Amino acid sequence: MDAHPPENLYPYTVSRPIYSNPTFEEDNERQAREERTLRERLSRTCGCSGRQALKVVKGVFPVIDWLSRYPIREWLPSDVISGVSTGLVCSLQGLAYALLVSVAPVYGLYSAFFPILTYFLLGTSRHISVGPFPVTCLMVGSVVLTLAPDDHFLLPGNGTGVNGTEADGIVVDVEAMEAQRIMVASSMTVLVGLFQVVMGLLQVGFLVRYLSDPLVGGFTTAAAFHVLISQLKIVLSVPTNNHSGCFSILYTLIDVFTNIRQTNRADLAAGLLTIVIVMAVKEVNSKFRHKIPVPIPIEVIVTVVAAGISYATELESRYGASIVHSIPRGFAPAQPPNTELLWNILGSSFSTAVVGYAVAVSVAKVYAAKHDYTINGNQELIAFGFSNVFCGCFSGFVASTALSRTAVQESTGGKSQVAGIISAVMVMIVILALGNLLEPLQKSVLAAIVIANLKGMFMQVTEVPTLWRQNRADCFIWLATCLASVVLGLDVGLLAGLVFEMGTVVVRTQFPACSTLGNIPGTNIYRNMKDYKNVRHLEFPGIKIFKCNAPIYFANIDYFKERLRVTVGFDSVRVFKKRNKALKKIHKLIKKGKLRATEVRYNLIIVSLGVDNKGFESEQDSGRESGQVEDGDWPVPEVEVRVDWALELPVRVSVPKVQIHSLVLDFSAVSFLDVVAVKSLRLVIKEFLRIGVNVYIAGCDDEIVRKMEDLSFFDEEVTRDLLFLSVHDAILFIKLETANGSMQDAMVEGLSLMQDCKEPPPFTEEEDLIETYDNHSNSGEAALRQLSITLDFGVD
């Protein structure tokens, strides 16, 4: 260490009284909090005025607020350029992501159009691009394949009709299958929206915070694996069965490799070439994003070129390539959801609603922080909820956002959701006029575009080594969620990951870090004695400082008591029981005349009379020899006997040594207490008090003190006087009390025997079974009171 402190360390001196909580509250005039009645709260919340009404309307429709202040000249040109670029990407991603839902590509265009309209009115983010997201699409697709598999639409036949596809003499009714699948997808989308609206109205957007970044990272990485496998069969163009649920990835891979010889070479070549080109150009866009004013719309270019090549070379008729076929012009008529399906998709819809919102709000927060504005989480729930309800009624599927699409909108100069509206106009143009031009497009190209956009999700795997170094609990959450989602499916895997995450929180609070504190010399600083050499040997004699770095509640109170026993070095209940047992035997020996007391300075030491010792012969002995009294009933003069528990006792009872007279509990890191913790803590304090160890609680927040008062923590024995503002206040108080001689020593207990005491000692055998303070029914304390236990500290 340096001989002199660094120049940037400036010593300071603070002079103030030693404060216990009651003294501090009295000196500073603590105020009682004003509690409003329910009526007052309702009148304050529901009161209506012109200004409040306008504020509510702007809160529900944020577009009124920002559109009235929209700088047309500065923002409109950028929004137009951004909207056109994003609209093209939205159209192609909509077509591609429809394959994940197992519906016709045109419904992906609907899903890329309708949600933007409602989010423009209700959303609070200026930059996110609303539309399909691969993870939510795959979650919807797994439900679609579960409720509407191919097996439900098989018909016997000898050929392929207009509405059927032949497979080994079996015809699949494609029209009925697509109608049922889009009904399932749209009904689920409406239910997802309703869940989000209800959550937003109930102001429970905070629940999404339980989806931590490691959990979301592991889940989305697992979803990327699911998406990759689901699109692999399309790139290879091999027949597979529909699988969902547990081990669906494994079953799909088995089917793919079983039928690998049926791979269509044209589709495979187109898919691989698309993946390479799209990923390479995206790398160029990323590397030179500061030099290229507008990112190269590679998906659009590849799609147009692929559709042209397929049309010119007739890939379907010549090579059997799988193409999009039909993209009807116009919009599908609105239809209500199928209420009979809702009960079967409740769980999946709720998990999809949570995931969709969590992803969207995470992306929105990133760009809100970048551009210095805030978003309203609950309003976002309402915005996405109504967007999904509106989209589901028009045959769309769940909308969220995608980081890649949002990045395009922001990087091309998008300033507001005006860019979103323009992108919706571009999608509408595709739906009404350009859709039929994409009918020759190979499905493997769309699948390859989906795969190429998964790079960001797969790159999250690189976070695992960093998480392992920073926080292994978060690393385990990432791995457990990813593995569970891959093996069990996305919905069950998300639930399993959430349960595992909550389990890690419970474990970390159930087994909190507890430490023994020591003092830095000459300061009011207290730190863990294991971490600093300067405090290792400076612990105050007779004092222990114990700190718990977690809330104390029903799950960890037993661990708290166990660590406290280890810290003090003894079990207060066992000490009390052993002392009771020793006092009973000493009492019996004195009653029978086998034990007398002699004075050594001011402390009296027990001396055994098991052998003849004439130096201690007295009238009682002569009376006993003359037979004037019966055995055990001779008169005993009043004499005070002090039992020094540190010395060897005249009875064969092993009493644990108590080396402290004061215990300070540092509660500065305790954020809450529950009923079980308060009750147990009160019993722990009483257990220490009855063996002469004073307990003090330091650093309690005012909320903790109020909680203690509400839960009746204080009584005649456990008073508010044991509360101190800080550990240093408690230590100074203990030292002051010790110096004044008012601190009692737990090492010495006094015993008074009254003359002519013929009654048996007031100890019962049941006291040996005492486990807690409440269980012994105060019999031990009654015994000590009848034997007049007195404590004396520092008497010379």
N, C-alpha and C positions, 0 to 999 in steps of 0.2 A: 504493500500500500504506500501511497505517497505520504511523505512526512507532513506536508501542508495540503489543506483542501484546495481543490481547483478554484480558480478565480470566479467561476460562474456559480459557486455555491455561496449564498449569502445567508448567514445565520440570522435568526429572528427569535424574539422572546415574546411570549404571550402570558399575560397575567390575568387569571380569572379564578373564581371559586371552584372548588370540587363540586361538581353537579351530579346529584342523583336526579332521576326524572321528576319526582314530585317537587324538588327544590327548583329545578329549572322551569317547570310549568308555573310555579307560584311566582318566581321572579319575573318571568316574561309574560305573565297573564295569558295563559293558554285560553283560546276561544273555542267554544263549542260550535261544531259545524251546523249550519242551518239545513234542516231536513224539510224539503218541500213535500207537501201532500200530493197524492195522485191527481187530485183535482187541479192543484196549482200547476203541476207539470203539464197536464192536458191543455189547460187554458193558455199556458205559455207556448206550447207547441202548435196547438190548433188555432191560435188566434189569427185572424185574417185582416190584412190591410192591403192597400194598393201596392205598396212596396213589397210586402211579403208575397202577395199573389204573383207579381212579376218575377220575383226571385224563384218561386216554385215552378213557374212556367219555363223559365230559362234553365232550371235544373233538369226538368223532364225533356225539354227540347233544346239542347245546347246549341243547335244550329242558329237559333234566334240571336244568341249572344255573339258568336264569332262571325256569322255572315254579315251582320250589320256593320261590322268593323273590317270587312274584307278589303284589303288594298288591291283593287282591280289591276291597276297598271303594273304594280310590282310583282304580283303573284300569279295573275291569270296566264301569261305566256308560259311560265314554268309549269303550271298545273296542266295546261293543254298538252305540252310535250310529254310530261310524265304520264298523263292519263292515256295517251295513245300507246305509248310503249308498254305500260302495265296492262292495258286492255288486251293487247295481242298475247302477252304471256298468260293472262287469266283465261283466255279462250282455249289455248292449247293445254294448259294445266287442267282446266275443267274437263276437256275431252279425255285426258290421260287418267285423271283421278277417278273418273267414272268406272274404269276397269277395276279399281280397288273395291268399289261398292258392288260390282257384278251386275251393273245395269248398262243400258245403251249409252253411248257417248253423249248423245244430245242432252241427257239429263245433267251431265256435268256442266254444260253451257248454262242451263237454268240455274244451277247452284252457284255459278260464277256471276250471275246477273242480279237476281232478286235480293240477296242479302245486302248488297251495296246500297240499295235504295233506302231501306229502313235505317241502316247504320248511319247514313248521311244525316238523317234527322235526329237520331238519338245518341250517337257515339260521341265520345270526348277525346279520342285520339285523332290527330291530324294526319298521321302518316301511315297507319297500317292499311294493308290491302285485304279486304274481307272477301272470303271465298273458301273453296275446299282446302283441306289440309290432309296430308297423307295419313296421319295417325288416326284422326277421327273418321276418315273415309274407310280405313281398314276395320275400325271397330264397328262401323255400320255394316260393312260388308260381311263380317263374321256373323252378325245377326241375320242378315239377309240369306246367307247360305244355310244357316241353321233352320230357319222357318220356311224357306222356299228352295230346297235343293232340287237338282235335276230329276231325282228319282220320283218326285211328286208329279211330274209332267210327262211321264213316259206313256206312249200309246203304241199298240201293235200296228205294224204297217210294213209294206214291201218297198217303199220308196220315199222320196223326199217331196213333200208337198210345199205349198206356198208358206204355210205356217209351221212347218215341221222340219226337223233335221234327222236323217236316218243314221242309226248306229247299230250295226249288227241286227238288222231287221226290226229295230225298235225306233219309233219316231218320237222325238222330243217336241212337245207343243211349245215352240219358242214364243209365240205371241202371248199365250196364257202365262208362261213362265216370266216373261219380262213385265207383264202387267202386275203379277203378284209381287214380284221383287221390288218394283218401284213403289207399290203400295206399302210394303214393309218399310222400305227406306224412308219414304215421305212421312209415314205415321210415326216412325221413330224420331225423325227430325222435329216434328211438331211437339212430341213429348219432351225432347231435349230442350226445346225452346221454352216450354211451359215450366220445366224445372228451373231454368235460368231466370225466368221472369219472377217466379215465386222467391227464389233466393235473393234476387235483387230487391224486391219489395220488402223482404224481411231483413234487409241490411246484413246479410250473412256472407258477404264477399270475403270476409276475413278467413273463412274456413279454407279457402284455397291456399292460404299461407302454410297449411300443414303439408302441402306438396312442396317439399324443399327442393332446392336445385339438384342435389345428388339424386333424389328420387325421380324427378322429371328427366334428368339426364339418362339414368338407367332405363327408364320406361321408354323414352323416345328412341334410344338405341335399340332396344328389343323390338320396338315397332318397326324400325328400319329393317331389321332382319326379317320380320313377317312380310313387309312390303316387298323386299328383294325376292323372297321365295315365291310369293304370290305372282310376281311379274316374270319370274324365271320361266314358268311354264308357258307364258304368252310369248316370250322372246323365242323359246324353242319350238313353240306351237305343237306341244305334245298333249295328248288327252290325259286328264287326271280326274280323280274323284274330288268331290267337295268335302273339305275337312274343316272343322272348327273346334275350338276348345283345347283340351289338354293334348299335348304332343302333335298338334296339327301340322307344325313345321316338319316334324319327322315323317309323318304319314305322307305329306305332299312330296317331300324329297324322295321317298320310296317310290311313289307313283312316277315321278319325273324320270328317275334312273331306270325304272322298270320299262318305260316306254321311250327311252332315249333314242332308240333306233328309228322312231317315227318322226324325228325332228325334221322340220321343213327348212331346208337350207336357205331358201330365199328370205324367210322371216329371220333366221338366225344371223345371216349376213347383214341384213338391214338393221337389226337390233344392235349388234356389236359395233357396227360402223357409227350408228347414232350415238351410242354411249361414249365412244372415243372422241368424236367430234365435239359433242356438247360439253364434255368435261374439259377438253383442251381449251375451247374458246372461253369457257367460264373462268379458267385459270388466267387467261389473258386479260379478261375483263377485271378480274380481281387485282392482278399485278399492276395493270396500267390504268386503274380507275381514276387516278388524278390527272391523267393525260387524255383519256377518252371522254368527251363531253357526254355521250350517251352510250351505255353498254350495248354491245353487239347482241341483237335479239336472235341468238343462235337457234333457240327452239322454233321460232317462226320460220327462219330460213330452212332449217332441216325439214320441218313439216311440209312446207310448200314444195321443196325439191323432191322429197320422198313421195308425196302425192302425185306430182307430175311424172316421176319415173314409173310409179306403179300403174298409172293410167296409160302411159305411152307403151309400156312393155307388156301390159296385160298379165301382171304377175299372178292374179287370182286364177285365170283360166289356164295359163301355161304351166305354172309351178305350184298351184294350189295354195297360194299365200292367203292368210287370213286377213281380211280388210274390214274397214268400218261398215261398209255397205250403205246403210240408210241414215241420213241426218235430215229429218223432216224440217221444213221451213215453218216458222211461226212458233207460238207458245202453246203449251198444253193447257187445256181448260182447268180452272181451279177445282179441286175436289177435297172433301173433308177427309180426315184420317180415319182409318178403320179402328173403331173403338174396341173391337173384339181382340185385336192384337196387343193392345196397350198393356194388359196384365202380364203378357209373356215377355215384355221388353222393358219392364220397369227398372230392374237393376242395371242392365246394360245402358239404358238411356241416361240414368243418373251419372254413371261413371263417365260416359261420353260427354255429358254436359260439363262436368268438372274439368275433364282434360281439355276440352275445347276452350273453355274460359281461361284456364290456367296458362295455356300456351299463348292465347291472344293477349292477355293482360301482361304477360312477361315481355312479349315483343313490344307492346305499346309503352311499357315503362322504360325500355331501353331508349326508344326514340324520344320519349317525353323528356328524359334526363338530358339527352343530347341536345335538344332544341329548347330547353329551359321552359317547360310548361308542365302542368300536372294533369293527371287523369283521375276520374272518379271511378273506383273499382265497382261500387254497387250500380252506378249508372251504366257501366260497361256490361254488367250482367243483364240489365234490362234491355240494353241495345242489342246484344247478341241474342237474347231470348226472343224478342219480337222479330228479329231478322230470321231466326230459324223457324219460327211459327209461320211467318209469311212465305218463306222459301218452301217449307214442307207442304203448304197448301197448293203450291204450283209445281208439284212433282220434283222438287229439288231435294238434296240431302244436306247433311249438317255442314254449317259454315263456321269457320274460325279464321285463322290467318296463317300464312307461311312466311318464314323469315326471308326466304329467297325472293318471293314476290314483293314483300314489303320493302326489301332492299332495293329492288328495281324502282319502285315508286319514289323512294326517298332519294336515291342516287341520281335519278334523272331530273331532279329539281322539284318534286312534289312538295307543296307548301300546306295543303289542306285537303279536305275530303272532296273538294271540287275535282281534284285529280281522280278520285274514286268514281265520281259520277261520270266523268268522261270515259274512264275505263269501262264502265257499265254500258255506255253508248257503243263502244267498240264491240263489246260482247253481243249486244243487241244486233248490230250490223251483221255479225257472223251468223246469228240465229236466223235472221230474216232474209239474208241475201247470199251469204258466202258459204253456208254450211254444206250445200250439195257439192261444192268443189273439193271438199275433203273426204268424200265418200270412198275414193280409191285408196285412201291412206291405209297402210298396213298397221294392224294393232301392235305388232312388235315394235314399231317406231314409237308409238305412244308409251308402251311399257318401258322402252329404253330411256325415254325422256324422264319418266318417273324414277327409274334407277339412277340416272345421272344426277338428279336433284337430291339424292339421299346422302351425298358425300358429307354434307355438314353434320348430319346425324351420326354417321359412322365415325367421324373425326372426334366425337365426344369420348371415344374409347381412350384417347390420349390423356384425358383428365384423370384416369384411374391412378397412375403412378403419383401424380401430384396430390390427389386426395389421400393416398396412402401415407405420404410424407407429412401432410398437414394435419389430417384428422382421420384416424382409422375407422372410427364409428361411421363417418360420412361415406368412407370408401366401402364399408360393408353394406350400407344402405344402397349405394349405387349397384353393387354387384348382386345383392339379393333381389332387388327390384328387377334388374335386367334378366337374371336367370329365371325368376318366377314368371315374368311376362313372356319369355321365350318358351318355357315349358308348359305353363298352365293356360296360356292365352292372355290377351291384353287386359280384359276386364277383371278376371280373377287375379292376374299378376299384379295389376295396380292395387287391388285390395290387399293382396299379400304384402306388397312393398310398403303400403301405408301402415299395416299392422306391425311389420318389422320396424319401421321408423318409429312408431309410437313405443314399441318395445325398447328400443335403444334409449329413448328419452326416459322411460320408466326406470330402466336399469341404471342410467346415469344419475337419476335422482334417488333411486332406492339405495344405491351404494355411493353416497357422496364422498368427496374428499374431506377428511377431517384431519385436523392438525393441532399440535401443541405449540403455542406461541411463546416467544421470548422477547425481551426488550433490547432495542439498540441503546447502548449506554448513553445517557445524557439526553435522550429524546423521548418523545411520546409515541414512537413508532414501534409496532409489534409485528413480528414476522415469524414464519414457520421456522422452528429451531433446526430442522433438518436441512434448510436451504442456506443458512448463513452461519459462518463460523463465529462471528462476533456475538451471537446470541446463544450459542450452544451451552455455555457455562454460566450464563447470567440470569437464569431463572430464579425468581425470588423464592427463598426458602419457605416452605409451608404453603405455597400458592401454586395452583395449576391454572393455566389459561387454555381453554378448549374452544376451538372454532369449527363450525360446520358450514361448509360452502354450498348449501342447497336449501330449498324449502324443506320444512319438516312436516310430514303428514303420515297418514296411517301406514303407508307402504315402507317408509324408511325409519320409523320411530324405533323399531327394535334394533336396527343397525346403529342408529344414533346412540342408544343406550349401551350397546356392545362396545363401540369405539370409546365411549366415555369411560367405561370400566377399564379398558386397556390403558387409557391415558392416566387415570388416577392411580392405577395399580392395585385396586381392590374392588370387591363387590360390596356395596354398602349394605345390602340386605343380609348377606352372609356375615358381615362384621357385626351387625345388630343381633343376629341370631346367636352367634358365638359368644358375644359379650353377655347376652341374657343367660346363656347356659353356664358360663363361668360364674356369674353373680349368684345364680341359684346354688351352685356347689359351694362357693365361698360362704354364703349365708348359712348353709347347713353345717359346715365345719365350725363356724363361729358359734352357732346355737349349741352344738355338741361339745364345745370347749376344746376342740382340736386345733383351733387357730386363733391367734391373738395379733394385735397390731402394735407396733413400736414406732416411735417418731424418729425420723432421720431428717434433720433440719426442719423444713416446713412441710415436706411431703412425707406421708406415712406409708411405709412399705409393709406389705403382708408378710408375716413370719409364721412358718409352720410349727405347730407344737406336737408333731407326731412323736418326738422323742422327749425325754425328760429334760427340762430346762428350768432349773430352779431360779435363774435370773428373772424369769417372768412369772413366778409363782404369785398368786394373789388370793384374795378371799374366795373367789369362785372355786379355786382348786381345793382349798381347805374345806369349804362347804361341800364340795363334791365328795371328798374323801370321807367326811363324816356322815355322808348319806342323808344330808338334810334336804336335798332336792332329788327329784327323779332325773334320769338321764334325758338330756335334751330340754329340760324345763327349768334349769337354774336361772336365777335372775341375772340379766345382762345389763351392766351400767351403760348409760348413754355414752357412746364413743364414736367419733368420726373416723372412718377408715377410707383412705384414699387408695384406689387401685391404679397403679401405674401400668398401663397396658403395654408399655414398651419393655418392661422387665419380665422375667420368668414368673409365671403364676404358680401359686401353691396347689393348683388343681390341674388335672390332665385334660385341658381344653386348649386346642390350638386356635388362638384368636388372631386373625390377620392384622398386620400392622397398618396403621393409618398414619402416613407421613405428612399429611397436609391439614391445614386448619381452614383454608379458604379455596373455593373453586369459582373461577370467573368464566362464564359462558359468553363467547363473542358471537352475537346474533346479527352482526352488520351485514352478513351475506344471506340471511334468512328472509325470503320474500313473502312467505305466508305460512300460517299454521292452521291445521284443521282441528276438529273436535277431539279426535283420538290423540293427536299430538299434544294438545293443551292438557288434557287429562293425564296423560302419561308423564309429561314434563313436570306437572305439579307433584305427582307422586315421587318422581326422581328427586326433586328438591327436598321433599319431606324426608325421604330416606337418608339423604345426606345430613339434614338438620338433626335428626334424632341420634346420629353418632357424633355430633359436635362439629361438623364441617359446614361452614357458612357458604351459601351459594349466592352469586351475583350474576345478573344478566346485563350485558353491555352492548351498546350500539343498536338497540332496537329502533326501527323506524316507527313514526307515530301511528302508521296504519297497523303495524304489528301490535302496538300497545292497545289500540282500540279493539283489535280482534281479541286480545287477551281479556279485556274488560267485558266484551260482549259474551265471551265463552266462560265467564266466571272463573278466571284463572286465579284471581287473588282471593285470599281469605284471611283468617286471623294469623296463621302461621306464614303463609306465602304472601307477603305484603308488597306494595308498590315501592317500598324503600329498597328493595333489592335491585331495582332498575337504575342503571347509570348511563349517561350519555355516551361514554366511550370506555374502552378498556383502561385507558390511563386514569380516568376518573375513579374507576373501581379500585385499581391498584393503589392509588394515592390514599383513598379512603381506608383500605385495609392496613396500609402502613401506618396511617395516623391512629387508627384504632389500636393497633399493636403497640405503638409507642406510648399511648395513653394507658395501657394495661387493661383496657376494656375488652380486648379480644380474648376469647376463651380458648383454651388449648384442648384439642380433641384427644390428646395423649393421656390425660389424667381425668378420672371420674371419681367422685366422692361417694361414700356409702355411710349412712347413719343408721345405727341399730338402736331401737328404743328399748328402754329397760323393761324387763318382764315380758318380753315378746314371746308368747306361746303359740301364736298362730303359725301355720306353715307358710313358707314363702309364697308370695302371690305369683308364682310362675307355674305354668301348666305345660304338660308334655306337648300339647298341640302347638306351642310356640316354636318348637323345633322345625315345624313344617311351614313356617312363614315364608311366603314367596314375594308378596308385594305388600305395600303399606296398608292397603285396604283390607287384606285378608286376615290380618292378625287381630282385628276388632279392638285395637288399642290396648290389648292386655299387656303387651310388653312395656308400653309407656306407663301404664298404671303401676306395673311392678317397679319401674324405675322411680316413679314418683313416691311410692310407698317406701322405697329404700333410700329416698332423698339423695339422688344423684346430683352432685354439684361439680361444676367445672371451675378450674382455677388456672389462669395463664400467667406465667412469668412472676410468680411470687418468690421473693428472695428473703 
